[in-house]
Amino acid sequence: MPQATDVIKRPLITEKATWESESRNRYSFQVDMRARKPQIKTAVEELYKVRVVRISTQVRKGRYVRTRYGTRKAPSWKRATVELHPDDRIELF
């Protein structure tokens, strides 16, 4: 099994993610493309010492970007939204 820091790459700090963390106790992370839900759950519980209730994942497809040298494809990445137990919180900032 991979290390917790290999599974979770970084927390996502966006307007929507901040709103969800305050109102719904849900946090978003960019995770490894090969990570599965049980691995994500154990990684979040290990890193942040919280209890995870539910996980949703999305694969965000890379889009084509025009540059002055032609086009290139931005890489695809995986997003995990983690809902925590009502008593738990993660202090990201």
GUGUFI-352024 format. One record per atom (N, C-alpha, C): residue in three letters; x, y, z. Coordinates in steps of 0.001 Angstrom, whole numbers, plus 500000, padded with zeros to 6 digits. Layout:
AlaXYZ
...
This chain:
Met500847498816500000
Met500000500000500000
Met500890501244500000
Pro500557502247499193
Pro501377503454499127
Pro501269504293500406
Gln502239505173500590
Gln502237506080501731
Gln501095507089501585
Ala500674507655502711
Ala499580508630502697
Ala499951509868501899
Thr501221510261501943
Thr501641511448501201
Thr501758511171499711
Asp501824509900499312
Asp501812509566497892
Asp500394509587497329
Val499412509278498163
Val498012509239497723
Val497450510645497601
Ile497624511468498629
Ile497085512832498635
Ile498186513786498208
Lys497959514475497103
Lys498975515394496590
Lys498883516763497251
Arg497649517320497310
Arg497490518640497928
Arg496014518892498184
Pro495690519730499175
Pro494301520155499346
Pro493953521216498313
Leu492694521235497906
Leu492237522216496928
Leu491577523376497662
Ile492110524561497467
Ile491582525759498098
Ile490934526595497002
Thr489656526367496775
Thr488895527142495810
Thr487708527765496540
Glu486977528601495830
Glu485815529230496447
Glu484768528186496829
Lys484505527257495929
Lys483516526220496199
Lys483986525282497311
Ala485251524909497300
Ala485777524012498332
Ala485753524670499707
Thr486035525960499762
Thr485989526685501033
Thr484556526761501549
Trp483602527001500667
Trp482198527046501076
Trp481746525686501597
Glu482130524602500904
Glu481748523263501351
Glu482381522918502689
Ser483604523352502925
Ser484253523032504192
Ser483578523746505356
Glu483090524960505120
Glu482435525701506195
Glu481007525237506442
Ser480252524968505380
Ser478832524677505551
Ser478521523185505626
Arg479249522358504883
Arg478909520933504802
Arg479959520004505399
Asn481062520557505898
Asn482145519760506484
Asn482730518780505464
Arg482901519263504218
Arg483480518467503136
Arg484734519179502637
Tyr485781518402502400
Tyr487070518945501985
Tyr487493518284500679
Ser488147519040499805
Ser488562518536498504
Ser490080518428498449
Phe490541517353497804
Phe491966517096497666
Phe492256516650496246
Gln493445516981495768
Gln493931516390494532
Gln494671515133494932
Val494294513999494329
Val494863512717494710
Val495507512053493494
Asp496252511000493759
Asp496887510234492697
Asp495819509582491824
Met496074509507490530
Met495093508944489592
Met494786507473489875
Arg495741506743490444
Arg495534505317490709
Arg494924505039492068
Ala494717506058492891
Ala494203505879494245
Ala492729505499494221
Arg492363504558495052
Arg490978504123495207
Arg490402504714496491
Lys489091504623496642
Lys488426505242497788
Lys488925504730499142
Pro489128503415499331
Pro489657502977500640
Pro491055503531500934
Gln491883503661499906
Gln493216504225500108
Gln493137505710500459
Ile492229506426499818
Ile492053507847500108
Ile491549508027501534
Lys490628507179501941
Lys490072507261503290
Lys491151507055504348
Thr491951506015504198
Thr492991505761505192
Thr494049506861505181
Ala494353507425504011
Ala495348508492503932
Ala494872509757504643
Val493608510144504436
Val493072511342505098
Val493003511127506600
Glu492553509951507028
Glu492473509668508465
Glu493854509659509101
Glu494849509165508387
Glu496207509109508933
Glu496857510484508993
Leu496695511285507938
Leu497356512591507888
Leu496708513622508809
Tyr495384513658508841
Tyr494681514722509552
Tyr494030514276510861
Lys494102512991511200
Lys493536512458512456
Lys492057512794512606
Val491275512463511559
Val489829512706511537
Val489121511416511140
Arg487784511415511267
Arg486976510268510847
Arg486253510624509554
Val486424509781508547
Val485826510015507234
Val484504509266507145
Val483450509965506690
Val482129509365506541
Val481896508911505103
Arg482226509773504133
Arg481935509466502735
Arg482970510126501829
Ile483210509478500682
Ile484162509996499706
Ile483515509987498328
Ser483705511077497581
Ser483307511158496178
Ser484554511470495373
Thr484692510839494212
Thr485855511098493371
Thr485416511521491980
Gln486255512321491343
Gln486046512757489972
Gln487373512700489248
Val487351512289487993
Val488527512399487148
Val488302513604486254
Arg489146514600486431
Arg489037515827485660
Arg489907515681484419
Lys489284515661483261
Lys489990515462482003
Lys490846516685481663
Gly492006516415481120
Gly492872517493480676
Gly492328518125479405
Arg492386519423479336
Arg491883520127478177
Arg493028520570477281
Tyr492694520832476036
Tyr493693521324475093
Tyr493856522824475271
Val495101523258475322
Val495432524652475550
Val496209525156474349
Arg495814526319473844
Arg496525526918472718
Arg497684527755473230
Thr498840527548472666
Thr499995528369472987
Thr500514528998471696
Arg501524529790471789
Arg502057530410470574
Arg502810529420469713
Tyr503121528246470286
Tyr503828527219469540
Tyr502909526118469032
Gly501628526229469253
Gly500674525201468830
Gly499755524849469987
Thr499273523625469988
Thr498398523194471073
Thr499096522116471893
Arg498701522032473140
Arg499180520974474016
Arg498027520566474914
Lys498121519378475497
Lys497066518883476363
Lys497494519003477815
Ala496678519650478607
Ala496937519729480040
Ala496694518347480640
Pro497421517966481665
Pro497267516611482208
Pro495926516424482926
Ser495422515201482891
Ser494224514853483653
Ser494613514682485115
Trp493650514898486015
Trp493924514730487433
Trp492670514257488155
Lys492838513733489344
Lys491735513167490105
Lys491469514018491340
Arg490189514275491584
Arg489757515078492716
Arg488947514200493649
Ala489198514309494939
Ala488434513568495936
Ala487796514562496898
Thr486493514430497094
Thr485772515240498066
Thr485436514342499238
Val485905514722500420
Val485822513877501603
Val484881514528502602
Glu483857513791503020
Glu482947514289504056
Glu483375513708505393
Leu483489514574506386
Leu483970514162507698
Leu482826513992508690
His483139513332509786
His482207513186510904
His481878514596511421
Pro480648514842511871
Pro480264516205512290
Pro481139516808513404
Asp481778515978514210
Asp482617516499515292
Asp484031516865514854
Asp484430516442513667
Asp485805516628513201
Asp485918517823512255
Arg487084518447512245
Arg487398519568511351
Arg488855519446510912
Ile489155520009509738
Ile490524520113509258
Ile490845521595509123
Glu491939522014509743
Glu492381523409509664
Glu493377523531508524
Leu492918523972507346
Leu493802524113506199
Leu494514525451506191
Phe493867526489506717
Phe494496527807506787
Phe493957528563507976
